[in-house]
Amino acid sequence: MIILLDLNGTIATDGRIKEGVKERLAILKERAEIYILSADTFGTLEDISKHLNVKGLKVEKEKYGSEKLAKLKILEEIKKQNSNKKIIAIGNGNNDELLLKNADLGICVIGDEGAYSKTIINSDIVVKDIKDALDLIIKENRLKATIRD
C-alpha cells in the first residue's frame, strides 16, 4: 500500500503538523510507503518529511501548468512504478481533486481550512479531520464499514 498525503490543509495547518499525525504515521509506516506532496508554500516540506520520517515530494506546478496536474502526474508515475500496490490519497484542496479522484481510494479531509467542493465530490470518503482519515486505514474495520456495499 502507498499513501499520498497533501501537506497544508490536510496534515498541517499554517505549516505546522497537526497533533496526533506523527504517531499515526509511525504505525502506518509499518505497512505502507508514505509520501507527502506539497508545493511547499511555507518552505517546510523537507523539515516536516524528516521529522515524520516519510518521503517528501515537491509538486512542480511550473512543469505541468498547475498543482492539480502536477499531483496527478506524481500519482500516475507512482502507479506505473508500483502497479501491484493500492494507492490511498488524502487531501482537501482544489489541487487535490484529480489526485483523490484517480487514486484507488481518495479521502477528503475537511479540517481547519475546509475543503474544495469538487474535491469532496471526487473523493470516495469525506472525514472531518486527518486523524479520522488515518484511523480509517489503521483500523481497517472502520474503512470496510464505510465502503462496503
Backbone as CSV, one residue per row, in Angstrom:
resi,resn,N_x,N_y,N_z,CA_x,CA_y,CA_z,C_x,C_y,C_z
1,MET,0.839,-1.175,0.000,0.000,0.000,0.000,0.889,1.246,0.000
2,ILE,0.399,2.259,-0.685,1.083,3.554,-0.737,0.074,4.612,-0.306
3,ILE,0.527,5.537,0.536,-0.329,6.631,0.996,0.293,7.948,0.545
4,LEU,-0.492,8.744,-0.176,-0.064,10.065,-0.631,-0.834,11.104,0.182
5,LEU,-0.103,11.962,0.858,-0.705,12.958,1.735,-0.418,14.366,1.247
6,ASP,-1.454,15.166,1.171,-1.271,16.595,0.967,-0.731,17.166,2.279
7,LEU,0.060,18.210,2.188,0.652,18.788,3.398,-0.269,19.836,4.029
8,ASN,-0.279,21.027,3.475,-1.008,22.129,4.103,-2.516,22.007,3.884
9,GLY,-3.240,22.086,4.987,-4.682,21.926,4.963,-5.111,20.501,5.254
10,THR,-4.177,19.558,5.143,-4.508,18.150,5.365,-3.809,17.625,6.608
11,ILE,-2.470,17.501,6.556,-1.764,17.028,7.759,-1.173,18.185,8.561
12,ALA,-1.231,19.379,7.983,-0.697,20.561,8.675,-1.661,21.732,8.518
13,THR,-1.647,22.600,9.497,-2.388,23.856,9.436,-1.386,24.974,9.647
14,ASP,-1.377,25.941,8.730,-0.442,27.062,8.790,1.009,26.585,8.879
15,GLY,1.302,25.482,8.193,2.678,24.973,8.136,3.101,24.130,9.322
16,ARG,2.181,23.856,10.267,2.527,23.051,11.449,1.741,21.747,11.439
17,ILE,2.432,20.642,11.689,1.809,19.325,11.704,0.762,19.263,12.808
18,LYS,-0.385,18.698,12.458,-1.466,18.576,13.431,-1.146,17.510,14.470
19,GLU,-1.637,17.737,15.668,-1.428,16.813,16.778,-1.975,15.422,16.415
20,GLY,-1.197,14.394,16.746,-1.621,13.020,16.529,-1.215,12.425,15.192
21,VAL,-0.760,13.265,14.266,-0.390,12.776,12.936,0.884,11.940,12.993
22,LYS,1.907,12.427,13.671,3.186,11.726,13.716,3.025,10.309,14.263
23,GLU,2.273,10.177,15.326,2.075,8.863,15.949,1.345,7.907,15.003
24,ARG,0.334,8.400,14.310,-0.414,7.562,13.383,0.435,7.172,12.175
25,LEU,1.229,8.092,11.679,2.096,7.765,10.538,3.145,6.727,10.935
26,ALA,3.623,6.785,12.170,4.587,5.781,12.645,3.974,4.380,12.584
27,ILE,2.718,4.265,12.930,2.019,2.978,12.849,1.861,2.555,11.392
28,LEU,1.444,3.479,10.542,1.192,3.158,9.141,2.464,2.835,8.362
29,LYS,3.588,3.409,8.763,4.857,3.147,8.062,5.245,1.678,8.111
30,GLU,4.696,0.940,9.080,4.981,-0.492,9.197,4.389,-1.279,8.031
31,ARG,3.350,-0.736,7.379,2.696,-1.485,6.306,2.462,-0.681,5.031
32,ALA,2.973,0.528,4.990,2.749,1.351,3.802,3.951,2.252,3.525
33,GLU,4.118,2.578,2.241,5.049,3.631,1.839,4.260,4.928,1.930
34,ILE,4.848,5.938,2.523,4.122,7.195,2.721,4.889,8.351,2.090
35,TYR,4.153,9.162,1.322,4.717,10.344,0.675,3.891,11.563,1.057
36,ILE,4.571,12.672,1.256,3.901,13.954,1.423,4.105,14.736,0.130
37,LEU,3.006,15.207,-0.454,3.056,16.005,-1.674,2.760,17.449,-1.324
38,SER,3.610,18.355,-1.781,3.400,19.752,-1.434,4.085,20.686,-2.421
39,ALA,3.433,21.810,-2.666,4.077,22.890,-3.416,5.055,23.624,-2.507
40,ASP,5.059,23.261,-1.247,5.973,23.791,-0.229,5.782,25.291,-0.018
41,THR,4.547,25.703,0.100,4.175,27.102,0.292,4.912,27.749,1.458
42,PHE,5.065,27.014,2.559,5.699,27.561,3.754,7.188,27.203,3.842
43,GLY,7.730,26.492,2.843,9.142,26.111,2.850,9.498,25.106,3.935
44,THR,8.536,24.274,4.306,8.741,23.348,5.421,8.751,21.872,5.012
45,LEU,8.571,21.575,3.742,8.431,20.186,3.291,9.605,19.310,3.722
46,GLU,10.815,19.770,3.498,11.989,18.960,3.840,12.062,18.684,5.348
47,ASP,11.891,19.709,6.146,11.952,19.530,7.602,10.829,18.628,8.111
48,ILE,9.626,18.827,7.597,8.490,18.011,8.029,8.681,16.558,7.610
49,SER,9.141,16.335,6.392,9.380,14.961,5.919,10.390,14.248,6.800
50,LYS,11.460,14.949,7.146,12.470,14.353,8.033,11.889,14.085,9.413
51,HIS,11.149,15.039,9.947,10.542,14.908,11.276,9.589,13.708,11.338
52,LEU,8.839,13.502,10.262,7.879,12.403,10.220,8.495,11.109,9.684
53,ASN,9.722,11.210,9.182,10.426,10.060,8.610,9.649,9.440,7.449
54,VAL,9.171,10.302,6.543,8.496,9.876,5.325,9.110,10.636,4.156
55,LYS,8.765,10.235,2.948,9.315,10.888,1.763,8.503,12.129,1.406
56,GLY,9.186,13.214,1.118,8.529,14.439,0.678,8.744,14.628,-0.813
57,LEU,7.683,14.945,-1.535,7.773,15.190,-2.968,7.254,16.590,-3.262
58,LYS,8.122,17.407,-3.832,7.715,18.770,-4.173,6.924,18.743,-5.475
59,VAL,5.781,19.386,-5.449,4.893,19.462,-6.603,5.412,20.560,-7.526
60,GLU,5.697,20.191,-8.766,6.282,21.129,-9.730,5.201,21.752,-10.607
61,LYS,4.570,22.766,-10.083,3.486,23.466,-10.774,3.932,23.989,-12.139
62,GLU,5.114,24.550,-12.177,5.613,25.170,-13.410,5.729,24.155,-14.550
63,LYS,6.087,22.938,-14.221,6.316,21.892,-15.226,5.014,21.443,-15.892
64,TYR,3.910,21.453,-15.140,2.648,20.925,-15.656,1.548,21.975,-15.800
65,GLY,1.813,23.209,-15.388,0.843,24.281,-15.548,-0.066,24.508,-14.351
66,SER,-0.167,23.521,-13.489,-0.964,23.683,-12.278,-0.548,22.638,-11.253
67,GLU,-0.817,22.934,-9.985,-0.532,21.964,-8.918,-1.417,20.736,-9.077
68,LYS,-2.655,20.951,-9.516,-3.607,19.858,-9.692,-3.055,18.827,-10.677
69,LEU,-2.555,19.292,-11.813,-1.994,18.382,-12.824,-0.672,17.778,-12.356
70,ALA,0.109,18.553,-11.638,1.392,18.044,-11.129,1.167,16.905,-10.141
71,LYS,0.180,17.037,-9.261,-0.121,15.963,-8.310,-0.644,14.732,-9.044
72,LEU,-1.447,14.932,-10.071,-1.930,13.806,-10.869,-0.761,13.078,-11.532
73,LYS,0.194,13.825,-12.054,1.371,13.206,-12.698,2.187,12.407,-11.690
74,ILE,2.331,12.912,-10.479,3.038,12.165,-9.431,2.315,10.848,-9.163
75,LEU,0.996,10.923,-9.022,0.200,9.712,-8.797,0.394,8.722,-9.946
76,GLU,0.298,9.187,-11.175,0.450,8.301,-12.336,1.817,7.636,-12.359
77,GLU,2.861,8.392,-12.035,4.215,7.841,-12.020,4.364,6.787,-10.920
78,ILE,3.833,7.071,-9.759,3.915,6.106,-8.648,3.118,4.849,-8.998
79,LYS,1.946,5.018,-9.622,1.137,3.865,-10.055,1.913,3.004,-11.049
80,LYS,2.574,3.661,-11.986,3.327,2.940,-13.018,4.468,2.127,-12.397
81,GLN,5.126,2.686,-11.413,6.256,2.009,-10.766,5.819,0.968,-9.742
82,ASN,4.558,1.025,-9.310,4.054,0.130,-8.255,2.687,-0.430,-8.629
83,SER,2.587,-1.035,-9.781,1.284,-1.471,-10.296,0.594,-2.506,-9.414
84,ASN,1.352,-3.158,-8.559,0.782,-4.189,-7.693,0.323,-3.647,-6.336
85,LYS,0.473,-2.344,-6.105,0.105,-1.771,-4.814,-1.088,-0.835,-4.957
86,LYS,-1.943,-0.841,-3.949,-3.070,0.087,-3.896,-2.577,1.438,-3.386
87,ILE,-3.159,2.500,-3.929,-2.753,3.852,-3.531,-3.931,4.575,-2.903
88,ILE,-3.698,5.070,-1.696,-4.664,5.892,-0.978,-4.142,7.321,-1.006
89,ALA,-4.990,8.257,-1.405,-4.607,9.664,-1.417,-5.513,10.422,-0.449
90,ILE,-4.903,11.345,0.288,-5.645,12.136,1.267,-5.327,13.616,1.041
91,GLY,-6.371,14.425,0.889,-6.172,15.852,0.659,-7.438,16.632,0.940
92,ASN,-7.406,17.924,0.608,-8.564,18.767,0.883,-8.806,19.871,-0.144
93,GLY,-7.788,20.256,-0.883,-7.880,21.455,-1.706,-8.223,21.216,-3.162
94,ASN,-8.412,22.303,-3.867,-8.641,22.276,-5.302,-7.541,21.476,-6.000
95,ASN,-6.297,21.668,-5.555,-5.176,20.993,-6.201,-5.124,19.494,-5.889
96,ASP,-5.998,19.012,-5.015,-6.053,17.585,-4.685,-7.171,16.848,-5.424
97,GLU,-8.019,17.572,-6.128,-9.201,16.976,-6.758,-8.858,15.775,-7.643
98,LEU,-7.970,15.937,-8.594,-7.635,14.844,-9.522,-6.857,13.739,-8.831
99,LEU,-6.056,14.093,-7.857,-5.302,13.110,-7.077,-6.268,12.155,-6.374
100,LEU,-7.254,12.705,-5.682,-8.211,11.876,-4.948,-9.126,11.102,-5.892
101,LYS,-9.498,11.720,-6.988,-10.381,11.068,-7.965,-9.713,9.846,-8.595
102,ASN,-8.409,9.908,-8.830,-7.704,8.858,-9.575,-6.949,7.856,-8.710
103,ALA,-6.892,8.090,-7.421,-6.269,7.117,-6.516,-7.215,5.924,-6.367
104,ASP,-6.707,4.807,-5.871,-7.577,3.661,-5.618,-8.608,4.007,-4.545
105,LEU,-8.200,4.832,-3.591,-9.113,5.329,-2.561,-8.744,6.777,-2.282
106,GLY,-9.691,7.666,-2.455,-9.475,9.091,-2.192,-10.239,9.520,-0.964
107,ILE,-9.520,10.092,-0.002,-10.138,10.551,1.235,-9.969,12.066,1.335
108,CYS,-11.075,12.765,1.446,-11.044,14.219,1.581,-11.193,14.586,3.051
109,VAL,-10.306,15.461,3.521,-10.327,15.944,4.899,-10.871,17.367,4.887
110,ILE,-11.928,17.599,5.638,-12.486,18.951,5.692,-11.586,19.841,6.545
111,GLY,-11.270,19.485,7.761,-10.269,20.152,8.581,-10.469,21.640,8.801
112,ASP,-9.411,22.266,9.320,-9.445,23.684,9.685,-9.594,24.612,8.482
113,GLU,-9.067,24.206,7.335,-9.123,25.050,6.146,-10.352,24.778,5.292
114,GLY,-11.185,23.840,5.714,-12.316,23.449,4.888,-11.850,22.553,3.762
115,ALA,-12.697,22.365,2.774,-12.360,21.519,1.631,-13.029,22.075,0.384
116,TYR,-12.378,21.921,-0.735,-12.891,22.374,-2.024,-14.049,21.462,-2.433
117,SER,-15.163,22.036,-2.841,-16.372,21.246,-3.097,-16.162,20.175,-4.172
118,LYS,-15.449,20.475,-5.234,-15.231,19.471,-6.290,-14.313,18.349,-5.796
119,THR,-13.439,18.658,-4.859,-12.587,17.619,-4.268,-13.441,16.697,-3.406
120,ILE,-14.377,17.274,-2.675,-15.295,16.456,-1.877,-16.071,15.515,-2.802
121,ILE,-16.623,16.042,-3.861,-17.435,15.249,-4.794,-16.622,14.135,-5.440
122,ASN,-15.344,14.387,-5.706,-14.499,13.409,-6.384,-13.732,12.492,-5.446
123,SER,-14.104,12.496,-4.176,-13.493,11.622,-3.174,-14.387,10.419,-2.934
124,ASP,-13.777,9.355,-2.437,-14.559,8.179,-2.054,-15.135,8.343,-0.656
125,ILE,-14.380,8.999,0.215,-14.760,9.184,1.612,-14.433,10.621,2.010
126,VAL,-15.272,11.202,2.857,-15.016,12.540,3.402,-15.016,12.422,4.920
127,VAL,-13.982,12.988,5.561,-13.862,12.967,7.018,-13.643,14.387,7.532
128,LYS,-13.807,14.545,8.841,-13.706,15.884,9.424,-12.296,16.253,9.856
129,ASP,-11.384,15.274,9.939,-10.064,15.545,10.491,-9.066,14.520,9.943
130,ILE,-7.820,14.895,9.824,-6.789,13.989,9.331,-6.647,12.760,10.226
131,LYS,-6.827,12.933,11.521,-6.733,11.771,12.423,-7.794,10.734,12.073
132,ASP,-8.983,11.194,11.712,-10.041,10.275,11.300,-9.651,9.524,10.029
133,ALA,-9.054,10.230,9.086,-8.628,9.593,7.838,-7.576,8.524,8.112
134,LEU,-6.574,8.860,8.903,-5.505,7.897,9.198,-6.034,6.733,10.021
135,ASP,-6.969,7.001,10.931,-7.555,5.932,11.739,-8.366,4.958,10.878
136,LEU,-8.977,5.441,9.800,-9.684,4.539,8.882,-8.733,3.496,8.302
137,ILE,-7.509,3.907,8.045,-6.524,2.992,7.452,-5.938,2.085,8.536
138,ILE,-5.673,2.648,9.690,-5.104,1.860,10.794,-6.108,0.818,11.280
139,LYS,-7.348,1.250,11.463,-8.406,0.372,11.983,-9.280,-0.047,10.800
140,GLU,-8.832,-1.052,10.077,-9.416,-1.436,8.789,-10.912,-1.718,8.836
141,ASN,-11.426,-2.183,9.955,-12.863,-2.458,10.022,-13.694,-1.192,9.865
142,ARG,-13.159,-0.052,10.304,-13.854,1.222,10.092,-13.961,1.513,8.595
143,LEU,-12.852,1.298,7.903,-12.827,1.539,6.462,-13.782,0.589,5.749
144,LYS,-13.736,-0.684,6.095,-14.631,-1.668,5.482,-16.095,-1.284,5.710
145,ALA,-16.411,-0.833,6.916,-17.796,-0.445,7.223,-18.238,0.745,6.379
146,THR,-17.318,1.644,6.087,-17.654,2.842,5.325,-17.843,2.556,3.842
147,ILE,-17.033,1.669,3.268,-17.069,1.472,1.812,-17.813,0.217,1.366
148,ARG,-18.264,-0.595,2.296,-18.928,-1.842,1.872,-20.247,-1.533,1.143
149,ASP,-20.606,-2.470,0.323,-21.844,-2.381,-0.466,-23.031,-2.782,0.351
